[in-house]
């Protein structure tokens, strides 16, 4: 057999005789070099290897005849010199990888793009050959430092992700996958698609790119071609990727100056087959991260934890339930959710873990519901018919049929000794407050007190004033109101208790509440302070339920044993989400708006229409109206192309030079926020520039127009809440949604706001499009922390609820059921440390 050096020498001499036209070898000289590479003939330190290393990324074919001549002469001179032994062994030819069809799309996987072409060669996938470490004596509760390579510094970073033990690490789940399962040869790579290529390193060098940026540039080749690869800001990779090493690369292929290349792909040196890969050649998990913790490190640690500790995981779900619903075992689900074989297995793993989360949640809510129904120590509160009739007659408006229905639900509950636990949902402006007033009237008529807790001071003040008006009272200077309604045989006293009161006002209101002289105490968190006692508390009303933690509501309700509980929200909650959030509550819906309310006209506005929108606002201000401008961020951010409220406030001073503007954002002290909102409500400002803090509470009938900047960054439900801040008065109101994103998807989602005025329909769309984790905007205390369950999966939720009901039937305790293994998680949830179930 002719030695590689001799073959190359003959080819170059023939090329010289033909004028360096790249005709000496059939298919070109580059093809010959790739063949030598595939045969393992280009060992480091040899003239053949040096010849390869001095070629540009595009190879011999890209050189001019003059450049080819210079390169060939240098190589021929080097080939004539004495041989030097190779410094490193030459790797074997890359093993072949079998073709497999692209997996079906899964919710957490990157979408497959088109049919996958068949590769020109196959690669065997050997069985995994990882060395298994001995588990720590503490098992799953061992600290993460028990894993090899986890330093104290790494453990500190993991702790920011709430990962302290092996168990925490196993349950730190990926939120999506990068689909690198399409394995192709270099010649088959398709620009713009996620794919994997396996090849040998021709060369890897540290380079300096524009603006002095350090990078690694490598040439990777297989038997079909070569590929330029660049890793920006990772010059150290040049030392890792030794020449001749076999490597897998996963990522998107781009085209630069007509040449295909990869930029900063995932990479993995291969010793075995791709079945052992962690970062490439498969569905690769993408985990929530924290600053300073690379994705590669977290993937490696998750793999180590699975290899060593997965056998210690016990399954709390009985085999009969798994069989009934076609669920994986817990061990298999954990293995597949981290490193799935394909998209179908990833979905099966997600489904099992989602079932567990929903089962724990339903066990908790049904247990709490059973405890409530078993109790019979709430005061029965019957409202006399003539009192209710007098209340209706005194109202300045007629109750809607929906309001009448919900009031009947509440009064029926209050007559029983079983504590009421009822959620009232009503769209913005549907009239929830008058329903709450009817419940309060029944309580006061029965000789008991009422506590109404609101999330913000201005909303508490708004409820206080509304109650005073509904019961015919007059507010005095000390945040007290004495009412003498004709339908009651005695006066009714209402007090406002909030943080912004003066010391004298607070002391007077608190003393009156503690002595039992106040019938209705309205306030914020101040109502649950240790020095506030409501001696005859019969009804607790919580507004905007999802904005309070379970411990806060328990503190309010628990002041006087098992009192009745009424919770209200203006956030329309889809049935599936309500069943999960409030599975232990009875639900009433006010699905009808009072007559005469005109829907807010909503329009999606592009950047080119901004001036026209400003002109419209100017005309509204000229007519004496007021306006909101809502922005999603507090400070300018280069990463997010949105208009921050602080910058917008300064800019709008020039846009509306004749108007008075106010600024409101969440970083202001509570007292300052309340001061600004009151001033705007009272007409002291024309335009309020605000972040999302305006979503709840402020009621300004004179405000008729709203502009929402960066509208595509809000959910539909939140946009609907914003829109509800206008249209509260007699004038037609308008809402302009400014869309920074030009994507068709974002535009289509916002068009729903133009077409749909019903908050419940928008809520269903929002849940479908965005998922439960983002439904309430930022993470809210009332939303259980579900790491993987999809609340849009109604069927799975119903199955979990049915199993919980089956095993908790007839008052069975956890110890008496086959679900005893879930008891610790359920008890954490019920104690308020793991989420909220009421």
N, C-alpha and C positions, 0 to 999 in steps of 0.2 A: 504494500500500500504506500502511495506517495505521501511523504510527511507534509503537514500543513504548510510549513515554510516553503518547501519546494513548490507546492501547488500555487502559492501566492506569488512566488518569484516568477514562475513561468507565465502566469496571467499578466503580471505587470510588464514583463518584457514584450509580450504579444501586444499589449495595450500601447506600449511605446511605438512599436512598429506600425500601428494603425492610427497614429496621430492623436491618441487619447480621446477617441470618440465613444468610449464605453461599449465597445463591441467585442472585446476579447472573450467575454464569458456570456453564454446564453442567459438572458435575463438581467444582465448587468453585473458589475463588480460588487455592488451592495448585496445582491442575492448570494453571491459566493461567501461574503463575510458573514452573513446571517447563518448560512449553512455551517461554516466553521464554528460559529458560536454555539449553535444547537448541538454540534458534535462534541462540544467540550474541548475544542482544539485551541482556543485562544486563552491560554493560561497567563495570569499576570506575570509581568517581567519578560515575556517573550517578545520578539520583534513583531509577531502577528498581533499581539495585544496592543503594543504601542501604535501600530498602524491604525487600529480601530479607534484608539483613544484620541488620535489627532485629527480625526475626521469631524466635520461640523455635524449638527444634529440631523440635517437633511441628507447626509451621506455623500458618497463620491459623485453621484449623479447630479448633485446641485452645484458642483464646481465647474468653473470655466476650463477649457482645454489647458490654458497656461497654469491654472491652479492645480489641475490634475497632474501635470508634468512635474511641478515642484514637489507635490506630495509623493508621487511614485518614486522619484529619484531618491528622496530621503529614506523611504522604506527599503528600496533596493540596497542602499548603502548599509542600512541597519541589518538587513538579512545577510549581508556578506560578512558581518562581524562574528566573532566567536559566541557560542550559546552560553546563557546564564540560566541556572536552574530556576524553575518556578518557585516563588516564595510560598504559595498557598496551593492546596489541592483544588482541582477544578471541579465544580459541582456537576452532578449528573444532569443529563438533559431534562428539562422540566417534564415532570410526569403529566400525563394527559388527564383532562377533566371531562367527565361525562356530561353530555347535554341534558338539561332538564327543562321542562316547560316553565314559563313564567307563572308564579303563584297567583291565585285569585286575590283580588284586592281585599285588604282587611282594614278596619277602622284606624288602626295604629300604624299601618305600613304605608310607605310611600307608594303612590299609584304606579302601576305598571304602565309602560308607554309602548303600545303597539306589540305585535307579535315578535318574539325573539328569534333571530336567525339562527340556524343550526351552526355550531362552531365547526371549524375545519379539523379539529383534533379533539380527543377525549382525555379526561384526567381521572384517574382512579381516586376514590376517596377512602383512604385507609381508616381503620378504627381509631378512635381517640387514644392517645398514648401519654396523657398527662400523668405525672407522678402525683399520687394522692398523699397529702399530708395527714398527720394524725390530728383528729379534732381535739380542741382544748377541753379540759375536764369540765368546764362550765357549760359546754354544749352551745346551744343557740344563744344563750345569754352571755357568752364570752365576749370580751371587748374586741373591737375591730383590730386592735393592735395585736391580737393573736394571729392575724393573717400575715404571712411573709411580706416584708416590704412596707408595712404600714408604720410610719414613724409617728412621733408625737405631733409633729407639725401637720402631717396628713390627717391624723385623727381629729385634730382641732378643726380642720376644714370640713371633715365629714360631720362633725357635731353641728355645724351650721345648717346642715341638711337633716338634722335630727337623726343622725346615724351614729349610735354609740355602741351597738352590739351587732353580732352576726345576724341576729333575727331582724334588726332594723335594716341591715344591708340587703337581706333576702327580700324584704318587703318594700324596698325602695325600687319602684317599678318604672320601666320605661314608659314615656308618654307617647312615643311613636317609634317607627323604625325607618332607617335608611335602607332602601331595597338595592343591595349590591349583589343580588343573586344571579344577575345576568352575566355569565362568564363568556367572554369573547376573546378572539385572537386580536392582535394589533390591527390587522387588515379589516376586521369586522366592526371595529369601534364606530359608534354613531354619535356625531356631535350633538350635545344637548341632552343626552340620556345618562341616567345613573347606570353604571356597569362596572364590571371587574375584568381586569386583564392580568394574566400571569406571565412573567417573563424573567429574563436574566438581566442583571445590571451591567451595561457596557461600560459606563463610567458615571461617577457622581462627584461633583466638584462644588466648592463654595464659591459663589459669585457675588458681585456687588451690582445691584440694579439701580434704577433712577432714584435720585435723592439719597444716595448712600445706603439704600436698604440692603442688608445682607440676606442671602437666600441660598438654597441648594438647587443646583440644576443637574439633572440626571438624564441619561439615555437608557431606556429599557427596551429590550428587543426579544422577539420570539421568532419562530421559523417563517412568519409571514411579513415581518416588517419591524420598524423601530418607532419609538415614541419619545418625544421630549416631555419631561416632567419638571415642574418648578414648585418648590415649597418656599413661600415667602416668609421671612423672619425666622427661619429654622436652619441656620447655617450648620448646626451640629449634625444634621442628618447626613451630610456628606461623609462623615466618619462612620456612621452606622451602615450605610449602603455600600458594602465592599464590592469591588468589581467581580463579576461572575456569580454573585449571590442570587438566589431565586427569590422573587418578591411578588406579592399580590398587591395590586393597586385598585382602589375602588373610589369612584367619584364621577363627575361629569367631564366629558371631553369637550374641549373648545377648539376653535380654529384661530390661529395667530399667523398672519401673513401667509395664509393659504396652507398652513401646516397644522395637522392635528396635534394637540398637546393636552396634558392634564395640569391643573393648577391646584396645589395643596390638597391632593387626594389623601384618603386614608391609605395607610401602607402597612404591610406585615411581611416580615421575613419568614419564609416557609421552610420548615424542615420536614414536616409530615405533609399530609394532604390538607385541602381546604376545609374538610369536615372539622378540623381542629382549630380553624381560624376564629378570631375574636372580633377583629376590626374590619374584615374584608370578606368578599365572596359569599355573602349570605344576607339575611335580614339582620341588620346591625342595630342593636338597641340604642335609643337616644334618651338619656336620663336627665332629669332636673339637675342642674349643676350649681356651683357656687364659685365665687372669685378664687382663682389660684388652684382650682382642682380640674385638671384636664379630663376630657371625656374618655381618653384612652385609659387613664388611671382607674376611673370608676368602672369601666367595662372589665378591666383586668381583675379588679377586686371582686366584682360580682361573679365572675367566672370561677375564681378561687374559692369563694364561699360556697358556690353550688357544688363544686367538685369535692369539697371536704365535708360540708355540713348537711347537704341535702338529705342523706340517709337518716338524719336525726329528726327530721320534720315528721310529726304525727298528724294524721288527718282527723279533724273533729266531726266531719260529715259522714254519717253512716253510709255503708255501701248500698243499702236499699234506696236511699234518697238519690245517691249518685246515679244509680241505674235508672230510677224513675225519670230523671231529667236529662240523662245522657251527658253527665259531667265527668271530667277528668279527675283523677286522684290529685291531692294537693301537691305531692311531690312532683308529679308530671306537669301540673299546671305551672308551678314555679320555674321548673326547668325550661318549659316552652315559652313562658312569657318573657324570660330574659334572653334566651337564645333559641328562637323557634326554628323548626325545620323548614317551615314554609308559612305562608299567610294563613292557610286554613288552620294549622296547629296554633298559631298565635291567637286567632280568634277563639278557638276552643279554650285556650288557657285564660284569656280575658273573661270569657263567659263564666268559667268556674270561680275565679276570684271575685268577679262582680256578684255572683250569686251569694258568696260568703258575706260580702259587705252588706248586701241588701237583707240577707237573712238576719244578721246581727241587728241591723237597724229595726227590722220588723219585730224581732223578739223583744227589743227594748220598748217600742211604742205600744205593742199589744200587752206587754206586762204592765206598763204604766196605766193603760186604759183599764185593764182588769182591776188594778188596785183602786182606781178612782171609782169604778162602778161598785166595788165591794164596800166602799166607804158610804156612810149614810149620816154624816154629821154636819152637813152644810145647812144653813138656815133656809127654810122654805119661805119664799118671798112671792106672795100673790098680790098682784096689782088689781085693785077694784076696777070694775068695768067703767064706773062713772068717772074715776080719776083718769083713766086712759082716754075716755071720750073728751074730757076737759082739756087734756094735753093736746089732742088732735085739733080741737076747736081753737085753741090759742095760737097755733102755729100760723105764721104769715104765708104759708104755702100749703098745698095739698100733697100728702104723702103718695109716692108712687106705689104701684102694686108690689114691686120688688121689696120696697122698704116695709110695707105692711106684712109681707110674708116673713121677712127676716125678724121683725119685731115679734111676731107670733112664735117663731122658733125659740127666741130668747126667753120670752115670758113663760113658755111651756117648761123650759129647762129650770127656770128660777123657782117654779112652784114645787120642785122635787127636793128631797134631802140629799140626793146624789149631787156632788159638786158639778156645776156646769163647767164644761171646757169646750168653748165654741169659737171657731175662727170665722170672722166675717170678712169676706173679700168684696171689694167694691172698686170700680174704676175711679179715676180722678174725677171729683165732682158728683159722684153718685149719691151722696148724702149719708155717709156712715155716721157722722157725728150725731145726727138727730136720732139714729137707731141706738147709739150708745146712751143718749140722753133718756130714752124711754126705759132702757135697762136700769139706769141710775135712779129714775123716778120710782120704779118698782122696789128698789132696794131701800130708798129713803122712806117710802110709804110703809115699808115693813119694819122700820125702826133701826136700820143698819146704815153704816157709812160706806162710801165709795172712794176708791183710789184710782185715778186715771194717770198713767205714766206715759209720757211722750219722749221721743229720742232727742229732741232739741228744745232749747228754751223758747224759741219763737213759736214753735208748734204747740208747746204747752200753754203759752200765753194766748195763742189763737183758740185753743179748746176752751180755756177759761172764759174768754170773752163770748164765745159762741154759746156756752152753757148759760152764762149770765143773760144773754139776749133771749134764748129759748124759754127760760123760766121767769122772764120779766123782771130781772134784777138790775141794779145799778152798781157799777164798780166804784169802790171808795179808794182813797189814796194809799191804803196799806195792802193792796193786792187781795182784798176781801170783797165779797159780793153777797148782799142779803136780798133774797128774792121772796116775793109774796104772791105766788101763783094762785089764781082763784080755785084751782082744782085740788089744792092741798089745804088741810085744816091747820097748818102751822107754817112759819117761815122756813125757807130752805137756804142754808148758808154754804157758799162756795169759797174755797181758799186756793191761792196760787202759791206754790212753794218751789222756788227755783234758785239756782246759784247766784243770779244777778241781783237779787233783792238786797236792799240795805239791811244792816244788822237789826234795826228796829222792826222793819217789815217782816223779816224772816222770823224774829223771835215771837212777834205777835201771832203770825200764821201758825208757827210750830206749836205754841202753847195752846191755841184754840183746837188744833187737830188732836193733840195729846189728851186734852180734857174731854174729847168727844163732842165739842161744840160745833164742829164743821161736818156738814153732811157729805160734801163732795170735795176731796182734796186732789187738786190737779198739780202735776209737777213733772220734773225730770228724774234723774237718778237721786235727787235730793230726798225723794219719798222713801228710799230704802236705807237712809243713813241710820246708824244705831240709835241716835237720839230722837228719832221720829217713830212714834207709836200711834197706831190707829186702833183704839180699844174695841170698837164694834164693827170691824171691817167685815162686810158681807159680800162685796163685789170688787174684784180687781179688773180694771180695763187697761190693756196694753196696746198702744197704737204703734203701727209699723213694727210688728212682731219680730221680723227677722233682723232688726237692728239691735236687739238686746241679747245678752248671753243668758243661758238657762239659769245660772246662779242668781242673776239679777231678778228674773221673774219669780224664781222660787222664793227669794227674800221678800218680795212684795206680797205674794200669795200666802206665804207662811206666817204672816204677822198674826193671824187669828185662825189657826187651824185650817181646815179644808174650806176655804171660801170659794165662791163662784168665780170663774175666770172667763173673760171675754177678750179675745185678741182681734185686732183689726189690721188690715193692710190695704194700701192703695196699689200695691204691686200685684197685678193679676197673675195668679199662679196656675199653670196648667195642672190638670187632674193628676197626672203621674207624679209631678213634683210635689203637689199638695199631699198626696198619699204618703210620700216618703218623708217630707218635712214634718207633716202634722198628722201622722197616722193615728195618733191617739185622740185627736180632736174631732168634734162634729163640725161640719163646714156648711156655712150659708153664703150665698152669693147674691149681691145686689147687682143684677145684670140689666139695669134699666136706668137711664139718666132722667133727671127731672125735665118736664116739658119746657120748651122755650130755649134750651141751651143749644147754641149753634156750634157745630163742629169747627175746630180750628183748621183753616185752610193751610195745607202743607205743600211745600214745593222744594224739590232738590235743585240746588243752584250750583252751577259750575263757576270756575274762576273767572271766566269771561263775563259773567253776569253779576259780579260782585258790586260794581258801581250802581247798577240798577237797583239792587237790593238796598244799598245804602240810601239811595234817593227815596225809596219807598219809606224807609224808617224815618228819614228826615221829615217827610210829609206827615207821618203819624205823630211825631213829636210836635210839629207845628200845630196840630189839632188838639194838643194838650194831653196826648197819650204818653205812655212810658214803654220802655223796651228792655229786653234781656239780651245779652250776648254771652253765650256759653262756650268755654274753651276747656279742652281735656287735660292740660298740664299747667303746673304752677310756674315752671321756669322753662326757658328756652332749652331745647335739646336738639343737637345736630342729628341724633339717631332717629328722631321722630319728627316728620315734617308737619308739625301742627303749630297753630298759633297759640302760644302760651298767654294765659290771662294777664300776666304782668306786662308783657310787651304789647299785647293788644290794647290794654287800657291806655297806655301812653299814645299809641298810634291813633286810637279812636278819638282822642281829644282834638286831633286835627281834622278828622273826618266830620265830627259833629261839633264845630267850634262854638255854637250857640247853646249847646246843651250842657247840663251838669252831669258828670259821670261819677260813679262809685265803683270800687273794686272789692271783690269778695273771694277769698280762697281758704282752703282748709288749714293753712299754716297760721292763720290769724288766731289770736286768743279768742276763746269762746265769747267773752264780753264784747270784744270788738266786732265779731261777726254779727252778734245780735243787734248791736248798735247800728251797723250798716243796713241790715235787713229791715229794721224798724223804720229807719229814715227813708228808705226806698218805698216801703209800704205807705208811709205818710206823705209821699209826694215830694220829698226834699231833693230827690235826684230824678233825672229823666231817664238815664241809662244805667243799668247794673251789669258790669262785666264780671262774670263769675265762673268758677270751676263747678264741678258736679255737686258741691255742697248745697246748691239751690234746689236739688232734686226733690227734697222733702220739706214741706212745712210752709213756705211763704205763700201767702194768698194776697195778691195785689189786683183787685178788680179793674184798675185803670190801665194795667199792662196789656197791650193788644198785639205786640209783635215780638218775636224771638228769632235770633240768629244763632245757630249751633255750628261752631267751627269744628273742622275735623270730624264731621258727623259719622263717618264710616268707622271711627274708633270706638263708638258706643254701641251697645246692644239695642235692639228694637224696643225692648221693654223700658230701658232707661231713657231712650229718646222720647217714648210716649209719656214717661213721667215728667220730663222737661216740658214737653208740649202742654201738659196739664197746668203749668204755671200761668199760661195765658188763657184767654177765653173764659175768665171767671166773672166778667161783667156783662153789660148790656151790648157792647160793641162787638162787631165782627173782629176776630183775631186771626193772626197769621204766624206761621213758623217756617223759616228758611233753613234748610239743611245744606251747609256748605261742605262739599265733598272734596277733600284733598286728593284722594286716590282716584285714578282714572280707570281702575279695573272694572270690567263688566260685572263681575260678581258683587263688588261693593255697590255699584250703581243699582243693580237689580234688587239688592237687599233694601236699599234706601227707598226705592220706588214703592215698596210695600207701605211705607209711612204715608205716601201720597194717596194710596188706594184704600187703606184700612184705618178706620177710626176706633174700632173695637179693641180695647186693651187686651182682652182674653185671646182673640185671634192673633194679635201680634205676639203675645206671650208664647203661644204654641209655636209660631214660626221662629221666635228667638231661641227657644229650647231646641228645636230641630236643627237650626243653623249653627248655633254656637255651643250647645251642650250646657249641662247644669253648672259646670265649674265657673262659667263666666256669666251665668244668668243674672245674678244680682250685682254685676259690675265687679268691683274688687271683692276679695274674700270677706264674706259677712259671717258674723257669729252664729246666725241662725241656720246656715247651710251646712249639713253634715259633711265632713271632709271625706269624700269618696275618691279614692286614688284611681280607681279603674272602672267602676260601675258607670254605665251610661243610663241616665234616668229616662232617656227616650225609649229604652228597651222595656216597654210596658209589660210584655209577656213574662220576662224574667222576674220583674218586680212582683207580679201577681203570683208567680210560682213560689217565690221566697215567702211572700205573705201567707199563702195557703199552708206551706210547711210549718211556719211559725205558729199559725192558728191551730193546726192539727196537733202539734206536740204540747201546746200550752192549754189545750182544752181541759175542762173540768178542774181548773185550778191547780194543775200539775206544777210542781217546782222543777227547776232545772236539774236538780239532783235525781229526779225521778224520770227524766226523759233521756233519749238517746242523743240529745243536743247539749249535754252537760259540758262538753269541751268548749262551747262558746260562752260559758258563763262569765269568765273574766272580762271578755270584751264587752258583753252586755252590761255588766255592772259598771265598767268604766264609762260607758255611754250614759247610763242612768245617773251616774254621779256628776255628770257634766264635764268630765275630763277628756272625753273623746269625741265630743260633738254635741248636738242639740236635738232632742226628740220632742220638744213641746214648745 
